[in-house]
Amino acid sequence: MAEEVELEVKPAKSKLPLIIAIVVVLLVGGGVAAYFLLGNSSSDGESSAAEAAPAAAAASAELGDALYVAMPRPFVFSVPGQGRERLVQIKVQLLVRGLDAEQLAKKHIPLVEGTLLKTFSSSTAEELASLAGKERVREQALSDVRQSFLDVEGKDVVEQVLFTGFVLQ
């Protein structure tokens, strides 16, 4: 009748060594590629650093380091709006150049806060709602702060008044 054929089933070979070998080859290849693409030769790095150092020193001597002096708390005040008062919160930082200017700005934070609060409180909700109005208020704040420093210290200390947070309710 029918003959039975016996087939011998061989156990499957494990693919784990093959997978490990592929991963190792990919890691080594990635490491070599990263070394050549990201690594700098010491002679190239030294020459660029030597050329860049005098230029950076000259630029910082002209302008000084840009430093930011944050006001310790946000300004919260009300302004008149159409029909009702609106509440405003503004976070401010001052851009100054050099460590001396930074120390002066920190020393006179109460003067700056008083000047800014007076400037901000004289604005209206409609003015603060538009981008152009915010820019006008920022420029007026810069002018007022600079004048305050000229009156007290006899020199210009603040380069920019920056609004780092602004909420109008």
N, CA and C atoms as a LAMMPS dump frame, in Angstrom:
ITEM: TIMESTEP
0
ITEM: NUMBER OF ATOMS
507
ITEM: BOX BOUNDS ff ff ff
-5.0000000000000000e+02 5.0000000000000000e+02
-5.0000000000000000e+02 5.0000000000000000e+02
-5.0000000000000000e+02 5.0000000000000000e+02
ITEM: ATOMS id mol type element x y z
1 1 1 N 0.8 -1.159 0
2 1 2 C 0 0 0
3 1 3 C 0.86 1.247 0
4 2 1 N 0.603 2.014 0.954
5 2 2 C 1.365 3.243 0.967
6 2 3 C 2.598 3.065 1.826
7 3 1 N 3.625 3.552 1.295
8 3 2 C 4.86 3.486 2.063
9 3 3 C 4.993 4.764 2.88
10 4 1 N 5.376 4.564 4.059
11 4 2 C 5.567 5.72 4.92
12 4 3 C 7.012 6.156 4.841
13 5 1 N 7.163 7.411 4.557
14 5 2 C 8.504 7.964 4.476
15 5 3 C 8.745 8.745 5.766
16 6 1 N 9.802 8.398 6.388
17 6 2 C 10.136 9.12 7.61
18 6 3 C 11.089 10.249 7.268
19 7 1 N 10.686 11.411 7.636
20 7 2 C 11.538 12.576 7.433
21 7 3 C 12.185 12.932 8.764
22 8 1 N 13.428 13.206 8.663
23 8 2 C 14.144 13.567 9.874
24 8 3 C 14.084 15.088 10.015
25 9 1 N 13.579 15.553 11.127
26 9 2 C 13.466 16.98 11.384
27 9 3 C 14.703 17.419 12.163
28 10 1 N 15.426 18.36 11.545
29 10 2 C 16.619 18.869 12.21
30 10 3 C 16.204 20.053 13.084
31 11 1 N 16.767 20.164 14.266
32 11 2 C 16.429 21.311 15.101
33 11 3 C 16.918 22.608 14.443
34 12 1 N 16.103 23.655 14.536
35 12 2 C 16.439 24.942 13.91
36 12 3 C 17.644 25.555 14.616
37 13 1 N 18.519 26.111 13.796
38 13 2 C 19.693 26.753 14.366
39 13 3 C 19.268 28.095 14.953
40 14 1 N 19.875 28.453 16.032
41 14 2 C 19.555 29.709 16.699
42 14 3 C 20.074 30.876 15.863
43 15 1 N 19.245 31.928 15.712
44 15 2 C 19.632 33.112 14.945
45 15 3 C 20.261 34.17 15.848
46 16 1 N 20.352 33.889 17.122
47 16 2 C 20.889 34.854 18.06
48 16 3 C 22.318 35.257 17.742
49 17 1 N 23.243 34.339 17.436
50 17 2 C 24.61 34.781 17.108
51 17 3 C 24.648 35.69 15.873
52 18 1 N 23.807 35.435 14.887
53 18 2 C 23.767 36.262 13.688
54 18 3 C 23.282 37.68 14.026
55 19 1 N 22.263 37.786 14.846
56 19 2 C 21.732 39.093 15.24
57 19 3 C 22.771 39.868 16.036
58 20 1 N 23.451 39.201 16.949
59 20 2 C 24.488 39.858 17.748
60 20 3 C 25.61 40.356 16.849
61 21 1 N 26.017 39.553 15.873
62 21 2 C 27.095 39.951 14.966
63 21 3 C 26.689 41.184 14.15
64 22 1 N 25.453 41.237 13.688
65 22 2 C 24.981 42.383 12.905
66 22 3 C 24.962 43.646 13.762
67 23 1 N 24.488 43.537 14.991
68 23 2 C 24.443 44.695 15.887
69 23 3 C 25.849 45.211 16.177
70 24 1 N 26.801 44.299 16.413
71 24 2 C 28.179 44.705 16.697
72 24 3 C 28.782 45.418 15.493
73 25 1 N 28.565 44.894 14.296
74 25 2 C 29.106 45.516 13.085
75 25 3 C 28.506 46.916 12.892
76 26 1 N 27.205 47.064 13.121
77 26 2 C 26.569 48.373 12.983
78 26 3 C 27.1 49.373 14.013
79 27 1 N 27.292 48.936 15.24
80 27 2 C 27.823 49.833 16.267
81 27 3 C 29.244 50.275 15.95
82 28 1 N 30.077 49.346 15.508
83 28 2 C 31.457 49.694 15.162
84 28 3 C 31.462 50.648 13.963
85 29 1 N 30.653 50.368 12.96
86 29 2 C 30.579 51.239 11.788
87 29 3 C 30.086 52.635 12.155
88 30 1 N 29.082 52.724 13.023
89 30 2 C 28.584 54.022 13.476
90 30 3 C 29.632 54.786 14.265
91 31 1 N 30.385 54.095 15.088
92 31 2 C 31.448 54.741 15.857
93 31 3 C 32.537 55.296 14.966
94 32 1 N 32.939 54.521 13.956
95 32 2 C 33.973 54.978 13.024
96 32 3 C 33.47 56.186 12.233
97 33 1 N 32.234 56.125 11.772
98 33 2 C 31.67 57.247 11.016
99 33 3 C 31.593 58.504 11.888
100 34 1 N 31.169 58.353 13.133
101 34 2 C 31.088 59.503 14.035
102 34 3 C 32.468 60.091 14.295
103 35 1 N 33.469 59.249 14.433
104 35 2 C 34.828 59.731 14.68
105 35 3 C 35.314 60.594 13.522
106 36 1 N 35.098 60.112 12.297
107 36 2 C 35.586 60.863 11.143
108 36 3 C 34.745 62.104 10.85
109 37 1 N 33.443 62.033 11.083
110 37 2 C 32.587 63.173 10.78
111 37 3 C 32.616 64.248 11.865
112 38 1 N 32.713 63.853 13.117
113 38 2 C 32.623 64.816 14.207
114 38 3 C 33.961 65.185 14.814
115 39 1 N 34.95 64.355 14.649
116 39 2 C 36.241 64.6 15.281
117 39 3 C 37.033 65.644 14.522
118 40 1 N 37.755 66.491 15.261
119 40 2 C 38.635 67.483 14.656
120 40 3 C 40.062 67.059 14.908
121 41 1 N 40.906 67.298 13.927
122 41 2 C 42.315 67.03 14.176
123 41 3 C 42.841 68.122 15.083
124 42 1 N 43.845 67.829 15.867
125 42 2 C 44.331 68.799 16.849
126 42 3 C 44.921 70.03 16.172
127 43 1 N 45.542 69.87 15.016
128 43 2 C 46.139 71.037 14.361
129 43 3 C 45.063 71.984 13.837
130 44 1 N 43.963 71.453 13.286
131 44 2 C 42.88 72.312 12.811
132 44 3 C 42.229 73.057 13.971
133 45 1 N 41.963 72.363 15.063
134 45 2 C 41.307 72.972 16.211
135 45 3 C 42.163 74.054 16.836
136 46 1 N 43.473 73.815 16.918
137 46 2 C 44.353 74.8 17.537
138 46 3 C 44.458 76.056 16.681
139 47 1 N 44.545 75.902 15.363
140 47 2 C 44.691 77.082 14.512
141 47 3 C 43.414 77.907 14.494
142 48 1 N 42.227 77.254 14.454
143 48 2 C 40.998 78.036 14.467
144 48 3 C 40.813 78.736 15.802
145 49 1 N 41.158 78.074 16.888
146 49 2 C 41.013 78.699 18.197
147 49 3 C 41.98 79.871 18.331
148 50 1 N 43.176 79.72 17.788
149 50 2 C 44.163 80.798 17.877
150 50 3 C 43.72 82.011 17.065
151 51 1 N 43.072 81.789 15.927
152 51 2 C 42.601 82.9 15.109
153 51 3 C 41.363 83.55 15.71
154 52 1 N 40.49 82.759 16.332
155 52 2 C 39.232 83.278 16.857
156 52 3 C 39.417 84.042 18.162
157 53 1 N 40.43 83.717 18.941
158 53 2 C 40.61 84.348 20.25
159 53 3 C 40.817 85.859 20.158
160 54 1 N 41.705 86.375 19.298
161 54 2 C 41.857 87.836 19.244
162 54 3 C 40.599 88.548 18.756
163 55 1 N 39.892 87.953 17.811
164 55 2 C 38.677 88.584 17.3
165 55 3 C 37.611 88.652 18.387
166 56 1 N 37.467 87.585 19.16
167 56 2 C 36.479 87.579 20.234
168 56 3 C 36.854 88.576 21.322
169 57 1 N 38.121 88.679 21.632
170 57 2 C 38.557 89.625 22.663
171 57 3 C 38.304 91.063 22.214
172 58 1 N 38.539 91.348 20.943
173 58 2 C 38.309 92.702 20.434
174 58 3 C 36.824 93.047 20.468
175 59 1 N 35.977 92.092 20.084
176 59 2 C 34.542 92.352 20.081
177 59 3 C 34.024 92.577 21.494
178 60 1 N 34.493 91.776 22.449
179 60 2 C 34.003 91.951 23.81
180 60 3 C 34.558 93.218 24.439
181 61 1 N 35.729 93.661 24.001
182 61 2 C 36.27 94.91 24.531
183 61 3 C 35.427 96.091 24.063
184 62 1 N 34.893 95.999 22.837
185 62 2 C 34.064 97.088 22.32
186 62 3 C 32.71 97.142 23.019
187 63 1 N 32.039 95.996 23.105
188 63 2 C 30.675 95.98 23.599
189 63 3 C 30.552 95.511 25.038
190 64 1 N 31.456 94.704 25.519
191 64 2 C 31.288 94.078 26.824
192 64 3 C 30.366 92.888 26.68
193 65 1 N 30.295 92.106 27.718
194 65 2 C 29.438 90.929 27.681
195 65 3 C 27.983 91.347 27.84
196 66 1 N 27.123 90.729 27.04
197 66 2 C 25.693 90.981 27.178
198 66 3 C 25.195 90.192 28.381
199 67 1 N 24.651 90.889 29.351
200 67 2 C 24.144 90.264 30.567
201 67 3 C 22.697 90.691 30.768
202 68 1 N 21.925 89.816 31.385
203 68 2 C 20.515 90.082 31.604
204 68 3 C 20.248 90.18 33.101
205 69 1 N 19.599 91.252 33.495
206 69 2 C 19.235 91.467 34.892
207 69 3 C 17.719 91.354 34.974
208 70 1 N 17.255 90.326 35.673
209 70 2 C 15.817 90.096 35.795
210 70 3 C 15.263 90.898 36.963
211 71 1 N 14.102 91.45 36.771
212 71 2 C 13.418 92.091 37.884
213 71 3 C 12.945 90.976 38.818
214 72 1 N 13.027 91.2 40.125
215 72 2 C 12.751 90.111 41.068
216 72 3 C 11.312 89.598 41.036
217 73 1 N 10.385 90.395 40.606
218 73 2 C 8.986 89.959 40.541
219 73 3 C 8.318 90.634 39.339
220 74 1 N 7.279 90.003 38.812
221 74 2 C 6.585 90.628 37.678
222 74 3 C 5.811 91.87 38.13
223 75 1 N 5.593 92.767 37.192
224 75 2 C 4.808 93.973 37.449
225 75 3 C 3.34 93.62 37.255
226 76 1 N 2.526 93.868 38.26
227 76 2 C 1.089 93.624 38.176
228 76 3 C 0.403 94.956 38.464
229 77 1 N -0.43 95.4 37.519
230 77 2 C -1.078 96.704 37.662
231 77 3 C -2.361 96.702 36.842
232 78 1 N -3.203 97.681 37.107
233 78 2 C -4.449 97.8 36.345
234 78 3 C -4.36 99.01 35.425
235 79 1 N -5.013 98.887 34.278
236 79 2 C -5.054 99.977 33.304
237 79 3 C -6.505 100.187 32.883
238 80 1 N -6.848 101.419 32.524
239 80 2 C -8.219 101.662 32.079
240 80 3 C -8.464 101.032 30.708
241 81 1 N -9.638 100.44 30.571
242 81 2 C -10.042 99.862 29.293
243 81 3 C -11.428 100.358 28.936
244 82 1 N -11.983 99.858 27.856
245 82 2 C -13.327 100.269 27.45
246 82 3 C -14.344 99.627 28.392
247 83 1 N -14.945 100.431 29.224
248 83 2 C -15.986 99.945 30.112
249 83 3 C -15.495 99.452 31.464
250 84 1 N -14.269 98.95 31.558
251 84 2 C -13.797 98.44 32.846
252 84 3 C -12.28 98.452 32.9
253 85 1 N -11.771 98.31 34.11
254 85 2 C -10.32 98.241 34.304
255 85 3 C -9.825 96.859 33.87
256 86 1 N -8.621 96.811 33.342
257 86 2 C -8.001 95.544 32.931
258 86 3 C -6.762 95.319 33.785
259 87 1 N -6.467 94.075 34.08
260 87 2 C -5.302 93.717 34.881
261 87 3 C -4.178 93.269 33.954
262 88 1 N -2.961 93.752 34.216
263 88 2 C -1.805 93.452 33.369
264 88 3 C -0.685 92.9 34.245
265 89 1 N -0.001 91.882 33.716
266 89 2 C 1.198 91.356 34.368
267 89 3 C 2.309 91.324 33.331
268 90 1 N 3.449 91.954 33.644
269 90 2 C 4.589 91.994 32.727
270 90 3 C 5.841 91.552 33.48
271 91 1 N 6.55 90.567 32.913
272 91 2 C 7.857 90.166 33.436
273 91 3 C 8.912 90.887 32.604
274 92 1 N 9.891 91.487 33.277
275 92 2 C 10.869 92.34 32.6
276 92 3 C 12.285 91.89 32.925
277 93 1 N 13.15 91.957 31.909
278 93 2 C 14.59 91.8 32.099
279 93 3 C 15.28 92.959 31.397
280 94 1 N 16.413 93.372 31.956
281 94 2 C 17.2 94.456 31.376
282 94 3 C 18.437 93.875 30.721
283 95 1 N 18.736 94.305 29.503
284 95 2 C 19.97 93.921 28.827
285 95 3 C 21.001 95 29.114
286 96 1 N 22.117 94.584 29.717
287 96 2 C 23.211 95.506 30.025
288 96 3 C 24.492 94.922 29.451
289 97 1 N 25.513 95.751 29.311
290 97 2 C 26.81 95.311 28.776
291 97 3 C 27.88 95.455 29.849
292 98 1 N 28.498 94.346 30.21
293 98 2 C 29.613 94.373 31.15
294 98 3 C 29.178 94.181 32.594
295 99 1 N 30.129 93.74 33.397
296 99 2 C 29.855 93.453 34.804
297 99 3 C 29.561 94.715 35.611
298 100 1 N 30.209 95.823 35.268
299 100 2 C 29.949 97.074 35.991
300 100 3 C 28.501 97.52 35.807
301 101 1 N 28.02 97.446 34.575
302 101 2 C 26.633 97.832 34.3
303 101 3 C 25.666 96.878 35
304 102 1 N 26.018 95.595 35.044
305 102 2 C 25.157 94.627 35.732
306 102 3 C 25.06 94.966 37.221
307 103 1 N 26.186 95.281 37.837
308 103 2 C 26.183 95.627 39.264
309 103 3 C 25.362 96.896 39.523
310 104 1 N 25.508 97.883 38.651
311 104 2 C 24.724 99.116 38.811
312 104 3 C 23.227 98.847 38.666
313 105 1 N 22.868 98.02 37.683
314 105 2 C 21.453 97.71 37.474
315 105 3 C 20.883 96.975 38.686
316 106 1 N 21.644 96.024 39.224
317 106 2 C 21.173 95.29 40.407
318 106 3 C 21.08 96.21 41.625
319 107 1 N 22.011 97.126 41.734
320 107 2 C 22.029 98.061 42.865
321 107 3 C 20.791 98.958 42.849
322 108 1 N 20.352 99.337 41.65
323 108 2 C 19.251 100.294 41.521
324 108 3 C 17.941 99.633 41.088
325 109 1 N 17.718 98.379 41.458
326 109 2 C 16.466 97.704 41.093
327 109 3 C 15.241 98.457 41.616
328 110 1 N 15.23 98.974 42.842
329 110 2 C 14.041 99.734 43.27
330 110 3 C 13.759 100.953 42.383
331 111 1 N 14.805 101.637 41.947
332 111 2 C 14.642 102.773 41.039
333 111 3 C 14.036 102.309 39.714
334 112 1 N 14.539 101.203 39.188
335 112 2 C 14.036 100.666 37.917
336 112 3 C 12.584 100.237 38.07
337 113 1 N 12.265 99.544 39.164
338 113 2 C 10.888 99.099 39.379
339 113 3 C 9.921 100.282 39.463
340 114 1 N 10.298 101.306 40.187
341 114 2 C 9.435 102.483 40.297
342 114 3 C 9.234 103.174 38.962
343 115 1 N 10.319 103.3 38.203
344 115 2 C 10.237 103.946 36.889
345 115 3 C 9.355 103.139 35.945
346 116 1 N 9.555 101.822 35.922
347 116 2 C 8.766 100.977 35.02
348 116 3 C 7.298 100.956 35.42
349 117 1 N 7.02 100.898 36.711
350 117 2 C 5.626 100.882 37.145
351 117 3 C 4.917 102.175 36.752
352 118 1 N 5.609 103.301 36.879
353 118 2 C 5.03 104.589 36.466
354 118 3 C 4.755 104.588 34.958
355 119 1 N 5.704 104.079 34.181
356 119 2 C 5.539 104.039 32.723
357 119 3 C 4.404 103.104 32.325
358 120 1 N 4.382 101.905 32.917
359 120 2 C 3.355 100.923 32.56
360 120 3 C 1.965 101.397 32.962
361 121 1 N 1.842 102.013 34.123
362 121 2 C 0.533 102.443 34.616
363 121 3 C -0.057 103.58 33.796
364 122 1 N 0.77 104.306 33.076
365 122 2 C 0.254 105.408 32.26
366 122 3 C -0.273 104.932 30.908
367 123 1 N -0.198 103.643 30.627
368 123 2 C -0.689 103.116 29.346
369 123 3 C -2.151 102.694 29.481
370 124 1 N -2.773 102.373 28.346
371 124 2 C -4.169 101.937 28.331
372 124 3 C -4.25 100.492 27.859
373 125 1 N -5.394 99.863 28.121
374 125 2 C -5.59 98.474 27.715
375 125 3 C -5.55 98.339 26.196
376 126 1 N -6.115 99.303 25.485
377 126 2 C -6.115 99.243 24.025
378 126 3 C -4.688 99.31 23.481
379 127 1 N -3.872 100.146 24.104
380 127 2 C -2.483 100.266 23.669
381 127 3 C -1.73 98.959 23.909
382 128 1 N -1.936 98.343 25.073
383 128 2 C -1.219 97.114 25.415
384 128 3 C -1.746 95.89 24.674
385 129 1 N -2.925 96.001 24.072
386 129 2 C -3.49 94.866 23.348
387 129 3 C -2.862 94.689 21.97
388 130 1 N -2.292 95.747 21.403
389 130 2 C -1.709 95.64 20.059
390 130 3 C -0.195 95.486 20.141
391 131 1 N 0.368 94.862 19.131
392 131 2 C 1.819 94.665 19.079
393 131 3 C 2.549 96 18.977
394 132 1 N 2.037 96.898 18.152
395 132 2 C 2.662 98.217 18.013
396 132 3 C 2.589 98.99 19.327
397 133 1 N 1.482 98.858 20.043
398 133 2 C 1.344 99.534 21.328
399 133 3 C 2.316 98.991 22.363
400 134 1 N 2.488 97.673 22.38
401 134 2 C 3.465 97.074 23.305
402 134 3 C 4.869 97.577 23.001
403 135 1 N 5.179 97.692 21.727
404 135 2 C 6.508 98.174 21.335
405 135 3 C 6.705 99.63 21.766
406 136 1 N 5.663 100.457 21.616
407 136 2 C 5.763 101.852 22.066
408 136 3 C 5.973 101.925 23.58
409 137 1 N 5.255 101.096 24.324
410 137 2 C 5.408 101.083 25.785
411 137 3 C 6.807 100.607 26.158
412 138 1 N 7.321 99.6 25.455
413 138 2 C 8.668 99.092 25.733
414 138 3 C 9.716 100.172 25.458
415 139 1 N 9.566 100.88 24.339
416 139 2 C 10.505 101.964 24.007
417 139 3 C 10.419 103.109 25.018
418 140 1 N 9.21 103.43 25.461
419 140 2 C 9.047 104.469 26.482
420 140 3 C 9.678 104.024 27.797
421 141 1 N 9.509 102.748 28.135
422 141 2 C 10.12 102.216 29.357
423 141 3 C 11.641 102.304 29.273
424 142 1 N 12.206 101.971 28.117
425 142 2 C 13.656 102.065 27.941
426 142 3 C 14.122 103.509 28.1
427 143 1 N 13.419 104.436 27.475
428 143 2 C 13.774 105.852 27.574
429 143 3 C 13.711 106.339 29.024
430 144 1 N 12.652 105.953 29.745
431 144 2 C 12.498 106.389 31.136
432 144 3 C 13.568 105.781 32.041
433 145 1 N 13.885 104.506 31.843
434 145 2 C 14.913 103.849 32.668
435 145 3 C 16.277 104.462 32.388
436 146 1 N 16.578 104.709 31.116
437 146 2 C 17.86 105.345 30.784
438 146 3 C 17.973 106.724 31.435
439 147 1 N 16.891 107.498 31.385
440 147 2 C 16.909 108.827 31.995
441 147 3 C 17.107 108.73 33.506
442 148 1 N 16.488 107.745 34.137
443 148 2 C 16.665 107.558 35.581
444 148 3 C 18.117 107.265 35.925
445 149 1 N 18.763 106.416 35.122
446 149 2 C 20.169 106.101 35.378
447 149 3 C 21.065 107.308 35.105
448 150 1 N 20.739 108.095 34.088
449 150 2 C 21.523 109.307 33.837
450 150 3 C 21.405 110.285 35.004
451 151 1 N 20.21 110.391 35.577
452 151 2 C 20.009 111.293 36.71
453 151 3 C 20.766 110.828 37.95
454 152 1 N 20.794 109.514 38.187
455 152 2 C 21.381 108.989 39.421
456 152 3 C 22.87 108.692 39.277
457 153 1 N 23.255 108.002 38.212
458 153 2 C 24.643 107.554 38.042
459 153 3 C 25.441 108.416 37.068
460 154 1 N 24.758 109.192 36.261
461 154 2 C 25.457 110.031 35.298
462 154 3 C 25.904 109.299 34.046
463 155 1 N 25.429 108.066 33.857
464 155 2 C 25.779 107.341 32.631
465 155 3 C 24.656 106.402 32.229
466 156 1 N 24.698 106.004 30.961
467 156 2 C 23.705 105.108 30.394
468 156 3 C 24.099 103.68 30.751
469 157 1 N 23.227 102.941 31.397
470 157 2 C 23.545 101.596 31.868
471 157 3 C 22.773 100.537 31.086
472 158 1 N 21.516 100.792 30.781
473 158 2 C 20.626 99.789 30.194
474 158 3 C 20.591 99.942 28.678
475 159 1 N 20.794 98.815 27.979
476 159 2 C 20.736 98.83 26.515
477 159 3 C 19.333 98.519 26.002
478 160 1 N 18.644 97.577 26.645
479 160 2 C 17.298 97.194 26.218
480 160 3 C 16.444 96.858 27.435
481 161 1 N 15.154 97.11 27.336
482 161 2 C 14.167 96.609 28.285
483 161 3 C 13.408 95.525 27.536
484 162 1 N 13.419 94.313 28.073
485 162 2 C 12.814 93.17 27.396
486 162 3 C 11.599 92.679 28.175
487 163 1 N 10.488 92.448 27.475
488 163 2 C 9.313 91.847 28.09
489 163 3 C 9.445 90.339 27.916
490 164 1 N 9.65 89.613 29.007
491 164 2 C 9.797 88.158 28.914
492 164 3 C 8.507 87.433 29.266
493 165 1 N 7.52 88.154 29.716
494 165 2 C 6.204 87.587 29.977
495 165 3 C 5.188 88.713 29.944
496 166 1 N 4.017 88.444 29.347
497 166 2 C 3.028 89.511 29.201
498 166 3 C 1.628 88.901 29.249
499 167 1 N 0.816 89.352 30.219
500 167 2 C -0.566 88.881 30.336
501 167 3 C -1.467 90.1 30.491
502 168 1 N -2.528 90.149 29.683
503 168 2 C -3.532 91.215 29.764
504 168 3 C -4.887 90.546 29.939
505 169 1 N -5.567 90.843 31.063
506 169 2 C -6.883 90.236 31.323
507 169 3 C -7.959 91.292 31.306
